[in-house]
Amino acid sequence: MKPKITVITLGVNDLRKSFAFYKEGMGFPSKDGIQGDGDLQIAFFQLEGTWLSLFEKEKLAKDGNTKNDGTGFPGFSLGHMVKTPQEVDQIIAQAVTAGATVSDPPHRRDWGGYSGYIKDLDGYYWEIAFMDNPFPNV
């Protein structure tokens, strides 16, 4: 077995708004839009090497047999690696236009890269980053 993260599912407050944010603000491609009906609506974005899915937060908590009562920093961030510092600036500007807030503006980092952090519509932290020596397959 080769360990691999195949799907990251984010619990969101408003599926339609979050779908628009990730499609328009982050530029993620979605072939099928929001799928399903009633209580089983979900959206998928096929990214290189993984999938991002959006599911209503209450329903995701129920699906995992837990309660949706957490607040504040979720204890993790998601990373979106890009090919140039200009892309970092562009994606952050796009995301802000779509409703994100900047938690740390883009700047040169001590580790040699260039990145900034945003919070999406549901409070998830995203680092939009350029690395001089990127990970393989990024």
N, C-alpha and C positions, 0 to 999 in steps of 0.2 A: 504494500500500500504506500502511496505517495501522499502525505498530508497536503491538503490544499483547501483554502477557503474558496468555496464555489459561489455562495450567495450570502450577501449581507442584507438583512431585513431591518428596516427602520420603522418603528412605530410612530405614526404621524397623527397630528390632531385633525387635519383636513386633507383628505386624500387628493381631491381635485387641485387645491392650492399647491400642495407639495409636489404633485406631479408636474404642474406648470413650472414651478420653481426649478426642479431638476432638469426639465427639458429645455426651458428657455434661459434660466439663470445660470445653470452649470453647463449647458450644452450637451447633456447626455442623450444618446439616441434611444428612442423607444419605438419599436416596430408595431406593437399592438395596442398602445395606449393603456387605459384602465380596463382591466378584464373582470369578468364575473358580474354577478348581480346580487342585490340584497345584501346580506351580511358577509358575503365572500368576495368582496372587491379587492383587487390587488393590482399593482402596477410593477412592471419589470423594465429595467434598463440593462441591455447587454453591453457590458464594458469589455475591454481587452483582458481576457483571462478570468473574469468573474462577472457576476450579476449583482445588481443592486435592486432590491425590491422594497416597495412601500406598502404598508398595511396599517389600517387604523389602529392607533395605540391601544385603545380599550380592547379591541378584538385580538390584538397580538398578545396582550397580557393574559386574556382569557385562554387563548390557544396554548400558552405556556403554563397554564394553571397557576397564575400569580395575580397580584393586584397592581394596578397602575396608580401608585401613590407616591412615587419618587419625585423629587424636585431638585433643581440645581444642576451642577456640572455632572454629566453622566459618568465621568471617570475614564473616558477615552476620547480620542479624536480620530477622524477619518482623513486619509491623505489622498490628494489628487496630484500626481506628478505630471508636470508638463515639460516641454522641450526648451523653452526660453523664459527669461525673466519677464519679457513683454507679455507672454501668455499668462503669467501669474497676475499681472496688473489687469489684463483684459478680462479674465475670468472673474476676478474679484469685483471689478466694476459691473460686469454683467449680473453677477449674483446680487449685488447691492440693489441694482435696478429692479430685480425680481423680488426683493424683500429681505435679503440677508442683512445682518449687521456685522460690521468689522470689529473683531475683538482684538486684533493686533495687525496693524497695517503692514503691507509688504516691505521688507527690507533685507539687506544682506545679513546673513547669519554667521555666527562664530564658526560653525561647522563647514563654511564655504559655500553654502547654497543661498538661495533667495526665496523667501516665502512670506506669506501672510495668513492670518486665520480669520475665518468668518463663522458666524452662527447662522444656521439655516432657520427656516420658519418654525421648526419644532425644538430649537435649542441645541441641535447637534453641532459640534465643532468640526470644521473642516480646515485642514492646512492645505493651501494651494501652494505647491512648491516646485522649484527648479533646483536640480542638483548638478554640480559640475561633473560628478562621477555617478551617474544614476544606477539604480538597481538594474539587474539584467531584465530584459523584456519589458521595460517601461517605456 
